[in-house]
Amino acid sequence: GINLDFFHPDATVPREPILLTVGRITPRKDLKTVIDICASVRSKNPERVFRAVIVGEPRTESDKAYAEEMRAYAHTRGVDDCIEWMGALLGEALRKRNQQAAVFVTASQSGSLDKVVVESLACGTPVVAKGRTYAQVVGVSSFDNGEDMVEEISALLVDKTPTQTGRRWVEEHANLDRLLERIRAHMTLLGA
């Protein structure tokens, strides 16, 4: 469940041409695809100024090696100057990044619905995802490969319009208050 009183759009926070991704720095999050997307957006639109903000930290030694590999890869692809490696952010700092971003991008190969995606939707941020994990989630545009994601991301970086459809989906399907009500009702039925 998502606390919708905390994760919400804020009209006083201007949307910026920011491509945001959040999560543990690990191979299954597929940052290589995110970096390739940045390179493709820059290549197809060299005049477009944008930033990619990567929020998260590596946890294991192999994750740390992967993080260094991805930083080097970003340099090789010529996009290290537009990528900010933020480390871990929590609370208000994470919410503000979600409220600022024009688009949230996930290439995660975990196969499950990531909470950070739902938090971003709750903040009104459109989401572009690689794979079909999010195909049924309103407010998420799902694609099978990175190149197909580039056109959608490029448009969102220019448009920067918050999405209320994603927020409404979260209100209906991932609202913490509703979840707690269902749990209480279930517990009452069980006699607890």
N, C-alpha and C positions, 0 to 999 in steps of 0.2 A: 504494500500500500504506500501511496505517496501523500505526504502532507501538503494539500493544495493551498493551505493558508500560507505556507512557506514558499513552495515552488509555484510561482505565478508570474505572468507577464507584468512588466512595469513600464508604463508609457514614459516615465521620466528618465529611463535608461535608454539612450539612443542605440539602435541596432547599427552595428558596424560590419564591414566586409570581413567577417571572421568566420573561418571554417574551424569548428570546435570538435575535438574528440576527447573522450574521457575514459579512463580505465587503466588497469594495471599494465605496465609496459612488459609485454610478454608476447612470444610468437603467435599465439592463437588470436591476439587482437589485430594481427596483420597490419602493422603500421607501414609496411612496405607499400601496400595498396594505397594508403592515405598519402604517402609521399609521392607515389606515382601520379595520383590525382592532382596534387599540387603542381607537379611538373607539367602535366597536361593542361591544366587551367592556365598556367603561365604561358605555355607554348602557344595555345590557341588564342589567348587574349593578352599579348605582351604589355598592353597599356593598362590592364586591370591591376590595381593595387589591392592586395588582400593579405591577411595573415592567417596562418594555420596555428591554432593554439592546441597543444597536446598536454592534457592534464593527466597526471598519473606518475607512478614510480615503479621501478623494478623491485621485486622482492627477493628473488633468489640470485645466486651467482650467475646462473645461466641467463636470467632475465637482465642482469646488469650487462652481460656481454652482448645480449641482443640490443639493448638500449644504445650501447656504443656503436654497434654495427649499423643501427638505423640512423644515428647522427652522421656517421660517415657516408651512408647511402644518400642522405639528404644533400650532403655536400657534393657528392658525385652527380646527383641529378640537378644540381644548381639551384636548389630551393632552400638551402640552410639559412639564407638571409630573411626568409619570410616565415620561418617556423619558430615559434616560442615553445620551449620545453618548460612547462610551468611547475613540474613536480606535483605533489598531492595538494589538492584544495578541498576544503570542507565548508559546510555551512554557507554563510553569506557570500564568501568569496566565490564558491562554486555556483551559487544561484546567480550572482551578478554576471559571471561568464556566460551562463546559459541565456540570460536576458539580453546580453550584448550581441551574441553570435547571430549571424545571418542564417547559418546552417550548422546542424550537428551531423557529423559523418561517422559511421561505424562500418568497419570491414571485419568485425569480430567473427571468428569461426567457432564460437562456443556453442552455437546451436540453441541457445536459450535467450529469452527476452531479458536484456540487461536493464537494470534499474536506472542507470544513467540516461538511457534513451528515453524512458518514461518521464524522468525528471525534466529533461530538456523539452519534451512535448508539453509538459505542464507549464513551462515558462513561455510557451507559444513559439518555440523554435522549430522550424521544419527539420525533419530528419531524412537523410539519404543513407540507405543501407545496402551493403553488398550481401546478396543471398536472399533466400526466401523466408528466413526466420520471422521477418516483420511484415510479410506480405498482407496479412489480415489486419494490421494496425493502421487505423486512420491517422493521417498526418505523416506517415512514413512512405517514402518512395523507395521501393526495393528494385535492385538490379542484379543481374547475374555476373557482371564484371565491372571493373573499374572504369573502363572507357565509356560505358553507357552512363555511368554516374556523373561524368565530367560535365555533360550538357546541363543536367539538372542543377548541379552545384554552381556552375557558372551563372546560370539565370538567378539563382537564389542569392548569390553574392552581390548582384546588382539590385535586385528587387528589395531584399531585406524586410519583407512584410511578415509580421508574426502570423502564425496560423492558429486560428481558433478551433479548427476542426480537430487537430491533435489534442488540444486542451480538453475539448468536449469528450473525446474518446477516453482520456485519462479520468475525467470526472465520472464517467460511466463505469469504467472497467478497473481502475486502479486507485480509487479514492480511499485513503486510509480510514476516514470516518465510516464509510460504507462497509469496508472490510471488518472493522471492529464491531459494527452493528450486527453483521452476519455471524461473526464469531460468538457474540453474546447471545444471539437468538439460538444458535446451535447448542451452546452450552446449556441454555435454559431447557431446550428440548431433551437434552441428556440428563437433566436433573442436577446439574452441577451448580 
